[in-house]
Amino acid sequence: MQREKISSSAIASAGYDWGKQILELEYAGGAVYRYFGVGPRVWAAFARAPSKGRFVNYRIKGAYRYRLVRQGPCPPQPGRPIPHPRRRGSDRRGSAKRAKAGIR
């Protein structure tokens, strides 16, 4: 699908397939998503919206089925630890439960 660059800090480019009613968005982080069943009126409202990111947050996300087309590089945010792939929340909760029960 052909996307055009847009002026937004959150969204890098957007495209729309009129026949299939698919909205394709490339976010500033590089990820590309396709939203299905987006009508032409919603596309037109998106194109006119002064804040594209706000429009997507309030009118697109959660309202339409979507598919991740391409994952962006998404560098870690400053001040946030990089999660360890083997350490999940369930491990910590399990450790707390074992400690509470006196099991090591």
C-alpha angles and dihedrals in degrees: 000000000000113000128191125213113251134196103255137116092218103038124048100188142354137199136180132206106210095194097049096030093231122153115203119196130186109202124214089254090061100255117134121208132183119211116201129215096020106156125224092252091057090048090051091048089050091051091052096043114116090214112040094184093052091047091052092047094051104031109025111030111077093010101075137042111253143187130204107237098178131006116227124225092250102189115214115273117247113265095020120107118237106247116243109237094226097044113081132168091256091061091056094045090048091052091050091050091049091048091049090051091048094248119135 
